[in-house]
Amino acid sequence: MADLAVDAEKAGLGVHAPWLRVLDSAVGYAIEIPAAILVLVEVVVLFAGVIARYLLDSPLVWSDELASLCFLWLGLLGTCIALRSGAHMRMTAVVGLLSPRGQAFAEVIAVVTAAAFVALILQPSYDFAINEIIITSPGLGISAAWRAAALPVASVLMILISLIRMLKVGSLAMVLGAIVATFAIGIGLVALKPVFEALGNLNLVIFFVIFLAGAIFAGVPIAFAFGLATFAYLSLTTEIPLSIIVGRMDGGMSSLILLAVPLFVLLGYLIEMTGMARAMVGFLADLVGHVRGGLNYVLLGAIFLVSGISGAKAADMAAVAPVLFPEMKRRGAKPGELVALLSSSGAMSETIPPSLVLITIGSVTGVSISALFDGGLIPAVVLALALAGVAWWRTRGEDMSQIKRAPRKQLARSFIVAIPALVLPFVIRAAVIEGIATATEVSTIGIVYSVVIGLLVYREFDWRRIYPILIGTASLSGAILFIIGAATGMGWALTQSGFSSQLAAFMSSQPGGAFTFMAMSIVVFIVLGSVLEGIPAIVLFGPLLFPIAHMVGINEVHYAIVVILSMGIGLFAPPFGVGYYTACVIGKVNPDEGMRPIVGYLVALILGVILIAAVPWFSIGFL
């Protein structure tokens, strides 16, 4: 994901009036402060539920309802924050090639398009909230409209944020031109409604391939592109009430399983802030840093340890790269090689529990999350060994004459220092995998544990960073949640069109059965991971393809692991993979330098995924 507004503003075309800056700041505080409070409320409510259930043996019957209500508000306010800061997942490779002026116009078009979708669902979302008034929640005894009101309120805020954002980036003429052009396109599509109604399922290609791809490559945030394509398809080709979009979005964003998303994001930030990540990496460096290529293995091991806990690959990489890269460069490693390994390790670790991708795919497909956690570790080990093999080959000539083995006392000291940090990932994974607690419950325990360790053991708890961390948690969670909501609506529309049955018939009719289907899935998800990023691709296509996998005899857990790893390769593969450029930013390396070195790692990853796909035992052997 990238914020084109940063480069676009360099063109100097935006409105620079003081009133606009004041309004922008006021709106920012109006959404950020409640969002930060809601993050804290979520932690307190859910941790109180854990204490009441496990220690006092007196469950709080209302805790889940309150957490769900707060979560939807938190997610939608986070969506507003992400829109204001340009943090929504989007495809910027094409638009990034334009001049600053061209980027400014593309940014304005993207924001206008996003605002158009929000404006279109404003009335249906209001109607949906009104209809929820008569429903009373059993635990809290309040109207369900308190929860449903989050979407219309957020819609109004997003329209206001969009207006401010487009004025900051483009000139008044550019903004008016973009609005007029968008309105004209809308009028033209409405005029063509009789033509669309006669085209049948050809409309799927028009709206979900051509229209959607055009919006994505134009830099429109993926969630809004999904939503607008769905709205256009349903309104122009069917008689289905448009309120159904809001209902499906609400359903996609209301899963209790997704409560774990903001909590694991917050946990990752805390692990980095409190020095726990640095302690883990320091111990690993002392342990094998003297071995030829040892720091490469340390990097892989460190990513393996911290991955999945944060919920954000950027947080995983940011916790490791700044600690290791300076020493690796001192030993002669080339920057391109470092960023290639860092990016590849991100793809390798996608299935390490408790990964947000595993939680997401379980929530949208119905596959047991506990089984996914069980099945994710060994495949990640297989890919880690494949990457380690490439790293060993490339460092076999490394000069180690100046590198000394860490003394035993230093090794023992670093191990003792790292124990509190090393315990956390193992406890979290064991608790979830063994069914002792849910992913949501474990994440709250991990948050409290990290705070205590940061305050009492490492004493690196920076209170000044708490507010930005809470805002970052809300923003990332909101971006993920809105994509899930929009993709849920889009998936429903595709299902109602008969597309899923046609896709099932096509893929199941291909010669080779399960073998062909698995091979096609690997290719498809590598491409989708590159273009759509991971979570959007899985949320959109998972519900469509998993029934087919089951029909051709592929175990659902096995298929999920292969799909996630394939998606991860696309996500971290240049030239389109967003994860690759994130790694470059974190490592402060020019993307061009890593293009050639990453090829060998990508080949190893692809061969590893093929091996995992061919040998189901890696995924389901311990279920």
C-alpha positions as CSV (number, residue, x, y, z in Angstrom):
1,M,0.0,0.0,0.0
2,A,1.2,3.5,-0.7
3,D,0.1,7.1,-0.1
4,L,0.3,8.8,-3.4
5,A,-0.8,12.0,-1.8
6,V,2.6,12.4,-0.3
7,D,4.2,12.6,-3.8
8,A,1.2,14.3,-5.4
9,E,1.3,17.2,-2.9
10,K,4.8,18.0,-4.1
11,A,3.2,19.2,-7.3
12,G,1.9,22.2,-5.2
13,L,-1.5,22.0,-6.7
14,G,-3.6,21.7,-3.6
15,V,-5.4,24.3,-1.6
16,H,-3.2,25.6,1.2
17,A,-5.7,27.7,3.1
18,P,-5.4,27.7,6.9
19,W,-9.1,26.9,7.3
20,L,-8.5,23.6,5.4
21,R,-5.6,22.6,7.7
22,V,-7.7,23.4,10.8
23,L,-10.7,21.4,9.4
24,D,-8.4,18.5,8.6
25,S,-6.9,18.5,12.1
26,A,-10.3,18.8,13.7
27,V,-11.7,15.9,11.8
28,G,-8.6,13.9,12.5
29,Y,-8.9,14.3,16.3
30,A,-12.7,13.7,16.1
31,I,-12.1,10.2,14.7
32,E,-8.7,9.3,16.2
33,I,-9.5,10.0,19.9
34,P,-12.7,7.8,19.9
35,A,-10.9,5.1,18.0
36,A,-8.0,5.1,20.4
37,I,-10.4,4.9,23.3
38,L,-12.2,2.0,21.7
39,V,-9.0,0.0,21.3
40,L,-8.4,0.3,25.0
41,V,-12.1,-0.5,25.8
42,E,-11.7,-3.7,23.6
43,V,-8.7,-4.8,25.5
44,V,-10.2,-4.1,29.0
45,V,-13.6,-5.7,28.2
46,L,-12.1,-8.9,26.6
47,F,-9.4,-9.3,29.3
48,A,-12.1,-8.8,32.0
49,G,-14.0,-11.6,30.3
50,V,-11.0,-13.8,30.4
51,I,-10.5,-13.1,34.1
52,A,-14.2,-13.7,34.9
53,R,-14.3,-16.9,32.9
54,Y,-11.1,-18.6,33.9
55,L,-10.2,-17.3,37.3
56,L,-13.6,-16.4,38.8
57,D,-15.6,-19.0,37.0
58,S,-18.3,-16.4,36.5
59,P,-18.5,-15.5,32.7
60,L,-19.6,-12.0,31.8
61,V,-22.6,-12.8,29.5
62,W,-22.5,-9.2,28.0
63,S,-18.8,-9.0,27.3
64,D,-18.9,-10.5,23.8
65,E,-21.8,-8.2,22.8
66,L,-20.2,-5.1,24.1
67,A,-16.9,-6.1,22.4
68,S,-18.7,-6.7,19.1
69,L,-20.5,-3.3,19.3
70,C,-17.2,-1.5,20.0
71,F,-15.4,-3.5,17.4
72,L,-17.6,-2.4,14.5
73,W,-17.3,1.2,15.6
74,L,-13.6,0.8,16.0
75,G,-13.2,-0.8,12.6
76,L,-15.2,1.8,10.8
77,L,-13.5,4.7,12.5
78,G,-10.3,3.0,11.7
79,T,-11.4,2.9,8.0
80,C,-11.9,6.7,8.2
81,I,-8.4,7.1,9.7
82,A,-6.9,4.9,7.0
83,L,-8.7,6.9,4.3
84,R,-7.4,10.2,5.8
85,S,-3.8,8.9,5.9
86,G,-3.8,7.0,2.6
87,A,-3.3,3.7,4.4
88,H,-5.9,1.6,2.6
89,M,-4.5,-1.3,0.5
90,R,-4.2,-0.2,-3.1
91,M,-2.3,-0.9,-6.3
92,T,0.0,2.0,-7.1
93,A,2.6,0.5,-9.5
94,V,1.0,2.1,-12.6
95,V,0.0,5.4,-11.2
96,G,3.5,5.7,-9.5
97,L,5.0,6.0,-13.0
98,L,3.3,9.3,-13.7
99,S,4.6,12.8,-13.1
100,P,3.8,14.5,-9.8
101,R,1.0,16.4,-11.5
102,G,-0.3,13.2,-13.0
103,Q,-0.1,11.5,-9.6
104,A,-2.1,14.4,-8.1
105,F,-4.9,14.0,-10.7
106,A,-4.9,10.2,-10.2
107,E,-5.1,10.6,-6.5
108,V,-8.0,13.0,-6.8
109,I,-9.8,10.6,-9.1
110,A,-9.2,7.7,-6.7
111,V,-10.5,9.7,-3.7
112,V,-13.6,10.9,-5.7
113,T,-14.3,7.3,-6.7
114,A,-14.0,6.1,-3.1
115,A,-16.3,9.0,-2.0
116,A,-18.8,8.0,-4.7
117,F,-19.2,4.5,-3.3
118,V,-19.6,5.8,0.2
119,A,-22.2,8.3,-1.0
120,L,-24.1,5.5,-2.8
121,I,-24.4,3.3,0.3
122,L,-25.2,6.2,2.7
123,Q,-29.0,6.0,2.3
124,P,-29.1,2.1,2.3
125,S,-26.9,2.1,5.4
126,Y,-29.2,4.6,7.2
127,D,-32.2,2.5,6.3
128,F,-30.4,-0.6,7.6
129,A,-29.7,1.1,10.9
130,I,-33.4,2.2,11.2
131,N,-34.6,-1.3,10.6
132,E,-32.3,-2.5,13.4
133,I,-34.1,-0.4,16.0
134,I,-36.7,-3.0,16.8
135,I,-34.0,-5.7,17.5
136,T,-32.8,-5.8,21.1
137,S,-29.5,-7.5,22.1
138,P,-30.0,-10.3,24.7
139,G,-27.0,-9.5,26.8
140,L,-26.9,-5.7,27.0
141,G,-30.6,-5.2,26.4
142,I,-30.1,-2.3,24.0
143,S,-31.2,-1.7,20.4
144,A,-29.1,-3.2,17.7
145,A,-29.3,0.2,16.0
146,W,-26.5,1.4,18.3
147,R,-24.2,-1.0,16.5
148,A,-25.7,-0.6,13.0
149,A,-25.4,3.2,13.2
150,A,-21.6,2.9,12.8
151,L,-21.8,2.5,9.0
152,P,-23.9,5.6,8.2
153,V,-21.9,7.7,10.6
154,A,-18.6,6.5,9.1
155,S,-20.0,7.1,5.6
156,V,-20.6,10.8,6.4
157,L,-17.1,11.1,7.9
158,M,-15.5,9.4,4.9
159,I,-17.3,11.8,2.5
160,L,-16.0,14.7,4.5
161,I,-12.5,13.2,4.7
162,S,-12.5,12.6,0.9
163,L,-13.4,16.3,0.2
164,I,-10.6,17.5,2.4
165,R,-8.1,15.0,1.0
166,M,-8.8,15.9,-2.7
167,L,-8.5,19.6,-1.9
168,K,-5.2,19.1,-0.2
169,V,-3.8,17.2,-3.3
170,G,-5.3,18.8,-6.4
171,S,-6.3,22.3,-7.6
172,L,-9.9,23.4,-7.5
173,A,-10.1,22.9,-11.3
174,M,-8.7,19.4,-11.0
175,V,-11.1,18.5,-8.2
176,L,-14.1,19.8,-10.1
177,G,-13.0,18.1,-13.2
178,A,-12.7,14.8,-11.4
179,I,-16.1,15.1,-9.8
180,V,-17.7,16.0,-13.2
181,A,-16.0,13.2,-14.9
182,T,-17.1,10.6,-12.3
183,F,-20.6,11.9,-12.4
184,A,-20.7,11.7,-16.2
185,I,-19.5,8.2,-16.1
186,G,-22.2,7.3,-13.6
187,I,-24.9,8.9,-15.8
188,G,-23.5,7.0,-18.8
189,L,-23.7,3.7,-17.0
190,V,-27.2,4.3,-15.9
191,A,-28.2,5.2,-19.5
192,L,-26.8,1.8,-20.6
193,K,-28.8,-0.1,-18.1
194,P,-31.1,-1.7,-20.8
195,V,-28.1,-2.9,-22.6
196,F,-26.5,-4.4,-19.5
197,E,-29.8,-6.2,-18.6
198,A,-29.7,-8.0,-22.0
199,L,-26.1,-9.2,-21.6
200,G,-26.6,-11.8,-18.9
201,N,-23.5,-13.1,-17.3
202,L,-21.3,-11.2,-19.7
203,N,-21.8,-8.4,-17.1
204,L,-19.6,-10.3,-14.8
205,V,-16.7,-9.7,-17.1
206,I,-17.7,-6.0,-17.6
207,F,-18.0,-5.2,-13.9
208,F,-15.8,-7.6,-12.1
209,V,-12.9,-7.8,-14.6
210,I,-12.8,-4.7,-16.8
211,F,-14.4,-2.2,-14.4
212,L,-12.8,-3.6,-11.3
213,A,-9.3,-3.9,-12.9
214,G,-9.5,-0.4,-14.2
215,A,-10.4,1.0,-10.8
216,I,-7.6,-1.0,-9.1
217,F,-4.9,0.0,-11.6
218,A,-6.1,3.6,-11.3
219,G,-5.1,3.5,-7.7
220,V,-8.6,3.3,-6.1
221,P,-8.3,1.6,-2.7
222,I,-9.2,-2.0,-3.2
223,A,-12.0,-2.1,-0.7
224,F,-13.8,0.8,-2.4
225,A,-13.2,-0.7,-5.8
226,F,-14.8,-4.0,-4.7
227,G,-17.7,-2.1,-3.2
228,L,-18.3,0.1,-6.3
229,A,-18.1,-2.8,-8.7
230,T,-20.6,-4.7,-6.7
231,F,-23.0,-1.7,-6.4
232,A,-22.7,-1.0,-10.1
233,Y,-23.4,-4.7,-11.0
234,L,-26.4,-5.1,-8.8
235,S,-28.0,-1.7,-9.6
236,L,-27.5,-1.9,-13.3
237,T,-28.1,-5.6,-14.1
238,T,-30.5,-6.9,-11.4
239,E,-33.6,-5.9,-9.5
240,I,-32.1,-6.9,-6.1
241,P,-32.6,-4.2,-3.4
242,L,-29.4,-2.2,-2.9
243,S,-29.8,-2.4,0.8
244,I,-28.6,-6.0,0.4
245,I,-25.0,-4.7,-0.1
246,V,-25.1,-3.0,3.3
247,G,-26.5,-6.1,5.0
248,R,-23.8,-8.3,3.5
249,M,-21.0,-5.8,4.4
250,D,-22.4,-5.7,8.0
251,G,-22.4,-9.5,8.1
252,G,-18.8,-9.7,6.8
253,M,-17.6,-7.2,9.4
254,S,-19.5,-8.6,12.4
255,S,-17.8,-12.0,12.8
256,L,-16.6,-12.4,16.4
257,I,-13.5,-14.2,15.1
258,L,-12.3,-10.9,13.6
259,L,-12.1,-9.4,17.1
260,A,-8.6,-10.9,17.2
261,V,-7.5,-8.6,14.4
262,P,-6.9,-5.3,16.3
263,L,-5.7,-7.1,19.4
264,F,-2.9,-8.9,17.5
265,V,-2.0,-5.7,15.7
266,L,-1.7,-3.9,19.0
267,L,0.3,-6.8,20.5
268,G,2.8,-6.6,17.6
269,Y,3.3,-2.9,18.2
270,L,3.9,-3.5,21.9
271,I,6.4,-6.3,21.3
272,E,8.5,-3.9,19.1
273,M,8.1,-0.9,21.5
274,T,9.0,-2.8,24.7
275,G,12.3,-4.2,23.3
276,M,11.1,-7.8,23.4
277,A,11.7,-8.2,19.6
278,R,15.2,-6.8,20.0
279,A,15.9,-9.2,22.9
280,M,14.9,-12.2,20.8
281,V,17.0,-11.1,17.8
282,G,20.0,-10.3,20.0
283,F,20.0,-13.8,21.5
284,L,19.7,-15.5,18.1
285,A,22.6,-13.3,16.8
286,D,24.8,-14.4,19.7
287,L,23.8,-18.0,19.2
288,V,24.7,-18.5,15.5
289,G,26.1,-15.1,14.4
290,H,29.6,-16.6,14.1
291,V,28.5,-19.2,11.5
292,R,29.1,-18.4,7.8
293,G,25.8,-16.8,6.7
294,G,24.7,-17.0,10.3
295,L,22.9,-13.6,10.4
296,N,20.9,-14.7,7.4
297,Y,19.6,-17.6,9.5
298,V,19.1,-15.3,12.4
299,L,16.9,-13.1,10.2
300,L,14.8,-16.1,9.1
301,G,14.5,-17.3,12.7
302,A,13.6,-13.9,14.0
303,I,10.8,-13.5,11.4
304,F,9.6,-17.0,12.3
305,L,9.4,-16.1,16.0
306,V,7.7,-12.7,15.7
307,S,5.6,-13.5,12.6
308,G,1.9,-13.8,13.1
309,I,1.9,-12.2,16.5
310,S,1.8,-8.7,15.1
311,G,-0.8,-9.3,12.4
312,A,1.1,-7.0,10.1
313,K,4.1,-8.1,8.0
314,A,5.4,-4.5,8.1
315,A,5.6,-4.7,11.9
316,D,7.3,-8.1,11.7
317,M,10.0,-6.8,9.3
318,A,10.4,-3.5,11.2
319,A,11.0,-5.4,14.4
320,V,13.9,-7.4,12.8
321,A,15.6,-5.4,10.0
322,P,16.8,-2.4,12.0
323,V,18.5,-4.7,14.5
324,L,20.3,-7.0,12.0
325,F,20.9,-5.0,8.8
326,P,23.7,-2.7,10.1
327,E,25.8,-5.7,11.3
328,M,25.0,-7.7,8.1
329,K,26.2,-4.8,6.0
330,R,29.3,-4.5,8.1
331,R,30.1,-8.1,7.2
332,G,29.8,-7.3,3.5
333,A,26.3,-8.2,2.7
334,K,24.9,-6.2,-0.3
335,P,21.7,-4.2,0.4
336,G,19.9,-5.9,-2.5
337,E,20.6,-9.3,-1.0
338,L,19.3,-8.2,2.4
339,V,16.0,-6.8,1.2
340,A,15.5,-9.9,-1.0
341,L,15.9,-12.2,2.0
342,L,13.7,-10.0,4.2
343,S,10.9,-9.9,1.6
344,S,11.2,-13.7,1.0
345,S,11.0,-14.3,4.7
346,G,7.7,-12.4,4.8
347,A,6.3,-14.7,2.2
348,M,7.6,-17.8,4.1
349,S,5.9,-16.9,7.4
350,E,2.4,-16.3,6.2
351,T,1.1,-19.5,7.8
352,I,2.8,-19.3,11.1
353,P,0.1,-19.1,13.8
354,P,-1.5,-17.0,15.1
355,S,-1.5,-15.3,11.7
356,L,-4.2,-12.9,10.8
357,V,-4.4,-14.5,7.4
358,L,-5.2,-17.8,9.0
359,I,-7.8,-16.2,11.2
360,T,-9.3,-14.4,8.2
361,I,-9.5,-17.4,5.9
362,G,-11.0,-19.5,8.7
363,S,-13.7,-16.9,9.3
364,V,-14.8,-16.6,5.7
365,T,-14.6,-20.2,4.7
366,G,-15.6,-22.0,7.9
367,V,-12.4,-24.0,8.2
368,S,-11.4,-24.6,11.8
369,I,-8.9,-22.0,12.9
370,S,-7.4,-24.3,15.4
371,A,-6.8,-26.9,12.6
372,L,-5.2,-24.1,10.5
373,F,-2.9,-23.2,13.4
374,D,-1.9,-26.8,13.7
375,G,-1.3,-27.1,9.9
376,G,0.6,-23.9,9.4
377,L,3.9,-24.4,11.2
378,I,5.5,-27.3,9.3
379,P,4.9,-25.8,5.8
380,A,6.5,-22.6,7.1
381,V,9.5,-24.7,8.3
382,V,9.8,-26.3,4.8
383,L,9.9,-22.9,3.2
384,A,12.4,-21.6,5.8
385,L,14.7,-24.5,5.0
386,A,14.4,-23.7,1.3
387,L,15.3,-20.1,1.9
388,A,18.1,-21.1,4.2
389,G,19.5,-23.3,1.5
390,V,19.7,-20.4,-0.9
391,A,21.2,-18.2,1.8
392,W,23.9,-20.8,2.5
393,W,24.8,-21.1,-1.2
394,R,25.2,-17.4,-1.6
395,T,27.2,-16.9,1.6
396,R,29.5,-19.9,1.2
397,G,32.4,-17.5,0.3
398,E,31.8,-15.1,3.1
399,D,34.9,-13.9,5.0
400,M,34.5,-14.8,8.6
401,S,38.1,-14.1,9.8
402,Q,37.1,-11.0,11.7
403,I,34.0,-12.5,13.2
404,K,34.3,-13.9,16.7
405,R,32.1,-16.4,18.4
406,A,30.1,-14.9,21.3
407,P,31.6,-15.9,24.7
408,R,29.5,-18.3,26.7
409,K,28.9,-15.7,29.4
410,Q,27.6,-13.3,26.8
411,L,25.4,-16.0,25.2
412,A,24.1,-17.0,28.6
413,R,23.4,-13.3,29.5
414,S,21.5,-12.7,26.2
415,F,19.5,-15.8,26.7
416,I,18.5,-14.8,30.2
417,V,17.5,-11.4,28.9
418,A,15.5,-12.9,26.0
419,I,13.6,-15.5,28.1
420,P,10.6,-13.2,28.8
421,A,10.4,-12.4,25.1
422,L,11.0,-15.9,23.9
423,V,8.3,-17.3,26.1
424,L,5.5,-15.2,24.6
425,P,5.2,-16.6,21.0
426,F,5.4,-20.2,22.3
427,V,2.7,-19.7,25.0
428,I,0.4,-17.9,22.5
429,R,0.7,-20.7,19.9
430,A,0.4,-23.5,22.5
431,A,-2.7,-22.0,24.2
432,V,-4.6,-21.6,20.9
433,I,-3.5,-24.8,19.3
434,E,-4.3,-26.9,22.4
435,G,-7.7,-25.2,22.7
436,I,-6.9,-23.7,26.2
437,A,-8.1,-20.3,25.0
438,T,-9.4,-18.7,21.8
439,A,-7.2,-16.5,19.6
440,T,-9.0,-13.4,20.9
441,E,-8.5,-14.4,24.5
442,V,-4.9,-15.2,24.1
443,S,-4.2,-11.9,22.4
444,T,-5.5,-9.9,25.4
445,I,-3.3,-12.0,27.7
446,G,-0.4,-11.3,25.4
447,I,-1.1,-7.6,25.5
448,V,-1.2,-7.5,29.3
449,Y,1.9,-9.7,29.5
450,S,3.8,-7.4,27.1
451,V,2.9,-4.3,29.1
452,V,4.1,-5.9,32.3
453,I,7.3,-7.1,30.8
454,G,8.0,-3.8,29.2
455,L,7.4,-1.9,32.4
456,L,9.1,-4.2,34.9
457,V,11.7,-6.2,32.9
458,Y,13.0,-4.3,29.9
459,R,11.9,-0.9,31.2
460,E,11.5,0.4,27.6
461,F,7.8,1.3,27.8
462,D,7.6,4.6,26.0
463,W,4.3,6.3,27.0
464,R,4.7,8.9,24.3
465,R,4.2,6.2,21.7
466,I,1.0,4.8,23.1
467,Y,-1.3,7.2,21.3
468,P,0.3,6.7,17.8
469,I,0.2,2.9,18.4
470,L,-3.5,3.0,19.2
471,I,-4.2,5.0,16.1
472,G,-2.0,2.7,14.0
473,T,-3.9,-0.3,15.4
474,A,-7.3,1.3,14.5
475,S,-6.1,2.3,11.0
476,L,-4.7,-1.2,10.0
477,S,-7.7,-2.9,11.6
478,G,-10.1,-0.7,9.8
479,A,-8.4,-1.2,6.4
480,I,-8.7,-4.9,6.9
481,L,-12.2,-4.9,8.2
482,F,-13.6,-2.7,5.3
483,I,-12.0,-5.0,2.7
484,I,-13.6,-8.0,4.3
485,G,-17.0,-6.2,4.3
486,A,-16.7,-5.1,0.7
487,A,-15.4,-8.4,-0.5
488,T,-18.2,-10.3,1.4
489,G,-20.7,-8.3,-0.6
490,M,-18.9,-8.9,-3.8
491,G,-18.6,-12.6,-3.2
492,W,-22.3,-12.8,-2.5
493,A,-23.1,-11.0,-5.8
494,L,-20.8,-13.4,-7.7
495,T,-22.5,-16.4,-6.0
496,Q,-26.0,-15.1,-6.8
497,S,-25.0,-14.6,-10.4
498,G,-24.3,-18.3,-10.7
499,F,-20.6,-17.6,-11.3
500,S,-19.5,-19.9,-8.5
501,S,-21.3,-22.9,-9.9
502,Q,-19.9,-22.1,-13.4
503,L,-16.4,-21.8,-12.0
504,A,-16.8,-25.1,-10.1
505,A,-18.0,-26.8,-13.3
506,F,-15.1,-25.4,-15.3
507,M,-12.3,-26.2,-12.8
508,S,-13.7,-29.6,-11.8
509,S,-14.1,-30.6,-15.5
510,Q,-10.5,-30.1,-16.3
511,P,-8.4,-33.3,-16.8
512,G,-6.3,-34.3,-13.9
513,G,-8.9,-33.7,-11.1
514,A,-7.3,-32.6,-7.8
515,F,-3.8,-32.2,-9.3
516,T,-5.0,-29.8,-12.0
517,F,-7.1,-27.8,-9.6
518,M,-4.3,-27.4,-7.1
519,A,-1.9,-26.3,-9.8
520,M,-4.3,-23.8,-11.2
521,S,-5.0,-22.5,-7.6
522,I,-1.2,-21.9,-7.0
523,V,-0.9,-19.9,-10.2
524,V,-4.1,-18.0,-9.6
525,F,-3.3,-17.0,-6.0
526,I,0.3,-16.0,-6.9
527,V,-1.2,-13.5,-9.4
528,L,-4.0,-12.4,-7.1
529,G,-1.6,-12.0,-4.2
530,S,0.5,-9.7,-6.4
531,V,-2.4,-7.6,-7.6
532,L,-5.0,-7.6,-4.8
533,E,-2.8,-8.2,-1.7
534,G,-3.4,-11.2,0.5
535,I,-6.5,-10.6,2.6
536,P,-8.7,-9.2,-0.3
537,A,-7.8,-12.1,-2.5
538,I,-8.6,-14.7,0.1
539,V,-11.8,-13.1,1.3
540,L,-13.1,-12.7,-2.2
541,F,-12.1,-16.1,-3.7
542,G,-11.9,-18.3,-0.7
543,P,-15.6,-18.9,-0.3
544,L,-15.8,-19.7,-4.1
545,L,-12.9,-22.1,-4.4
546,F,-13.0,-24.0,-1.1
547,P,-16.2,-25.9,-1.9
548,I,-14.6,-26.9,-5.2
549,A,-11.4,-28.1,-3.4
550,H,-13.6,-30.2,-1.1
551,M,-15.5,-31.6,-4.1
552,V,-12.4,-32.8,-5.9
553,G,-11.1,-34.4,-2.7
554,I,-8.6,-31.9,-1.4
555,N,-8.4,-31.5,2.4
556,E,-9.6,-28.0,3.3
557,V,-6.7,-27.3,5.7
558,H,-4.2,-28.5,3.1
559,Y,-5.7,-26.4,0.4
560,A,-5.8,-23.3,2.8
561,I,-2.1,-23.6,3.5
562,V,-1.2,-23.9,-0.1
563,V,-3.4,-21.0,-1.1
564,I,-2.0,-18.7,1.7
565,L,1.6,-19.5,0.8
566,S,0.9,-19.0,-2.9
567,M,-0.7,-15.6,-2.1
568,G,2.3,-14.7,0.0
569,I,4.7,-15.3,-2.9
570,G,2.7,-12.9,-5.1
571,L,2.5,-10.4,-2.3
572,F,6.2,-10.2,-1.9
573,A,7.3,-10.7,-5.5
574,P,8.2,-7.7,-7.6
575,P,7.3,-5.9,-9.8
576,F,3.7,-5.6,-8.4
577,G,4.0,-7.2,-4.9
578,V,3.3,-4.5,-2.3
579,G,5.1,-6.5,0.4
580,Y,8.4,-6.3,-1.6
581,Y,8.3,-2.5,-1.6
582,T,7.4,-2.4,2.1
583,A,10.5,-4.4,2.8
584,C,12.5,-2.0,0.7
585,V,11.2,1.0,2.7
586,I,11.9,-0.7,6.0
587,G,15.4,-1.7,4.9
588,K,16.0,1.7,3.3
589,V,17.1,0.0,0.1
590,N,16.4,1.0,-3.5
591,P,13.9,-1.5,-4.9
592,D,16.0,-1.9,-8.1
593,E,18.9,-3.4,-6.0
594,G,16.8,-6.4,-4.8
595,M,15.2,-7.3,-8.1
596,R,17.9,-9.7,-9.2
597,P,18.8,-11.3,-5.8
598,I,15.2,-12.1,-5.0
599,V,14.7,-14.3,-8.0
600,G,16.6,-17.2,-6.4
601,Y,14.6,-16.9,-3.2
602,L,11.3,-16.8,-5.2
603,V,12.3,-20.0,-7.1
604,A,13.0,-21.7,-3.8
605,L,9.6,-20.5,-2.4
606,I,7.7,-21.8,-5.5
607,L,9.5,-25.2,-5.4
608,G,8.7,-25.4,-1.6
609,V,5.0,-24.6,-2.2
610,I,4.8,-27.3,-5.0
611,L,6.4,-29.8,-2.5
612,I,3.8,-28.8,0.2
613,A,1.0,-29.1,-2.4
614,A,2.2,-32.6,-3.5
615,V,2.7,-33.9,0.1
616,P,-0.4,-33.2,2.2
617,W,1.3,-34.6,5.3
618,F,3.2,-31.3,5.8
619,S,-0.2,-29.6,6.3
620,I,-2.4,-32.2,7.9
621,G,0.1,-34.7,9.4
622,F,-0.5,-33.5,12.9
623,L,-4.2,-32.8,12.8
